[in-house]
Amino acid sequence: MAAARPNIIFVFSDDHHFQGLGAAGNPHIRTPHLDALARGGVQFRNGIVSTPQCAPSRGIMLTGLETYQSGLISNGQTSFQKDIRPTAVEQLRDSGYDTIHIGKWHIGPSPGEVGFGRSPLWLRGGGSTYRNPKLRRGQDGRDEVTPGHITDLFTEAAIAATAEARQPYFLWLAYNAPHTPWLAEDKYRVPYQGIPNEQLAPPLHPGGGKPFDWATYYAVITHLDEAVGRLVSALKARGHWDNTVLFFVGDNGYVPGTRGWVGKVRHWEESVRIPYFVCGGAVKARAQVDDPVASIDAVPTWLDFAGVKPARAMAGRNLRSYLERGKGKIDAAYSAWDDPRAEGLAVGVAIEPYRLVRTKRHKLAVFASGRQSLHDCVADPGEQTDLIGDVRLRAVKRELAGKLEARMRATQDHAIQWLGRG
């Protein structure tokens, strides 16, 4: 007898540094539940986000389309400007999945307009206090102060929703942790007490730049870790875990003061690289994968697990072979920023649009002006030395530029003209 279609759970963390997990090689942070899940499934150690900002990252995961394909390009442009229907969630719903949204939303259309059947508890905008946040109950609900800690509230809502869900279900669980303004309860601070802050930085953090409160940031992630552990324990207790696939993906990375920048959007590793793993009883492989994959690649993978043929061409690649055999054929991942306006960042700063291609070792970024940069992400993870003018790497640059051009042509990217400006 064929196995039933699995439940699919998508856990989205927010502003999550790629070494914000012990399993990502950080000995300073305490994330035992997430570490166990990553090591018990498939961890993509070179996973990147397709656009490193909150709203566009969400639009990408809803549609399987790049921002320049959908028009939802930044936190300053949070509505789709082009045809994106049917969304991936609509296709899951129409195939028989119970589609549930819980957590941070932060885009223009409502959850119901893009395929979610119900939204038990959610945050309409992009930011929130952690204690007693203003949340909505139900898709027609209004903002109301909700007593409790936002990480616990979303977790409890997810546990309750999956308990009553009709299987198979698709749960989109978008935490706002570890997005600012952080609120770290004392019990989650304990592992970091008495340790000088500079000693807590992840091993691959390049250092320098602005001071950063690693202890508080880590404590918020340790709380998130405990919350995801509680959800998984509940799924196991009710017998759901054996037929579940859980995707844990950061909505973007986080730059903790490097080069004077705090946040994301930039083309740097700390901005685009993210925690990324897939686990659950429906995942057969146990692997640490160095092949570069992007967040957008999760979307066609969801549809494949659901037995749904995509209704339109998607920009992501199917990760199913990695989840079944621990290996695949993806040799490059791509990321984009497409909003040249200061309001694109929503803080009055303009970031030059770019496209980048990331392989296991190298990263080539091409900017709207024609400027380019090339880095060796293995030898120089802090990206201190730009190798674009190194004649010894001409073949590498040519290879990466060829991959990027092919990607841009395949996705009908208007930015392909930038390649001729360098």
C-alpha positions, 0 to 999 in steps of 0.5 A, a space after each residue: 500500500 502506498 504511503 499516505 501523503 505526508 503532513 508538511 510543516 514549514 517553520 520560518 524563523 526571522 533574522 536568523 544568523 546562519 550559525 545561530 544553531 549548534 548544529 551549524 558549528 557554533 559551540 556557544 549557542 544552546 539549541 539542543 532540539 533544533 540540533 537533534 532535528 537537523 542531525 536527524 534529517 538533512 541539513 543544508 550547510 550552504 543554504 541561502 535565502 532567495 531574497 534577504 528581507 522579511 516580506 519578499 522572502 515570504 512572497 517567494 515561499 508562497 509562490 515559488 517565484 523570484 521577487 522580480 517575477 512576482 513584483 513583491 520586491 521589498 518591505 517597501 513593496 509588499 503586494 504582488 504586482 504580477 500574476 502569481 495565482 495559483 500560489 503553492 498554498 492554493 495548489 496544496 489546498 485544492 489537492 486536499 491539504 488542510 492549509 493552516 497559517 500561524 505567526 508573522 505575515 507581513 505582506 499585502 494580501 491576507 492569508 485567505 486570499 493566497 490559499 490558507 483555509 484558516 489562520 488561528 493566530 497571527 501577526 498582521 505586520 512585520 514587527 511586534 513586542 514579544 510580551 503581550 503582542 497585538 495578534 489576530 485570531 481567525 482570518 477576519 480577526 482584528 488586532 488584540 492584545 494577547 497575553 503571553 510571550 509571542 513565541 509560546 503563543 504561536 507554539 501553543 496555537 500550532 499544537 492546538 491546530 495540528 491536533 484538530 487538523 484534517 490530515 494531510 495538513 500544511 502548516 505555515 508556522 512563522 515565528 518572529 524570533 529572533 527579530 528585534 525587539 528581543 525579549 529574553 526570559 531569564 531561564 533562557 539567558 542562563 547558558 550565556 551568563 558570565 561569558 564575555 560577549 565577544 567570546 560568544 560570537 559565532 566562529 565564522 563571524 568576521 569580527 570588528 564592526 559595531 558591538 552586538 549583544 550575542 547573549 540576548 540574541 542567543 537567548 531568544 533563539 534558545 527559547 525558539 529551540 525549546 518551542 519547536 521541541 515542544 511542537 515536535 513532541 506533541 506531533 510524536 505523542 499523537 502519532 503524526 511525526 512518522 508521516 510528517 516532513 518539517 522544513 526549518 528555514 530562516 527568512 533571511 540571515 542577520 548581519 550583527 554589526 559587520 562593517 557597521 551594518 545591522 540587519 540584512 538585505 546586503 549580498 554578504 554571507 551573514 545576510 543571505 546565508 541561513 539555517 536550513 534543514 528538513 526532517 521528520 518521519 517522511 524524510 529518509 536520508 540523514 545527511 549534511 549537504 554542502 551543495 548550495 540550495 536556496 529557500 525557493 527550492 523548498 516550494 516545489 519540494 512541498 508540491 512533490 511530496 503532496 503529489 501535485 504537479 505545479 500549475 506553472 513554472 517555478 523558479 525553485 529546484 526540487 530537493 526530494 533526492 536529497 531528502 531520500 538519498 542524501 545527495 542531488 545535482 544542484 551546484 549553484 544557488 541564487 539570491 536577488 535584491 531588486 528595489 533601488 529605492 530608499 523605502 525598499 529597506 523601510 529605514 531610509 537607506 537605498 541598497 543597490 540592486 544585485 544578483 548573486 550566484 553561490 556555489 560550494 566555494 565561491 560567490 559572484 555578485 553582479 550589481 545594477 551599475 555593472 560592478 561585480 564582486 567575487 569571494 572565496 567563501 571557504 577560505 575567506 568566510 568573512 569576505 574580507 578580500 574581493 577576488 574579482 580582479 584576480 587573474 588566477 580566478 578568471 575561469 571561476 568568474 567565467 563559470 559563475 557568470 555563465 551559471 548566473 546568465 543561464 538562471 536569469 534567462 530561465 527566469 526572464 530576469 530583466 537584470 540580465 542587462 547588468 552582465 554587460 555593464 561590467 
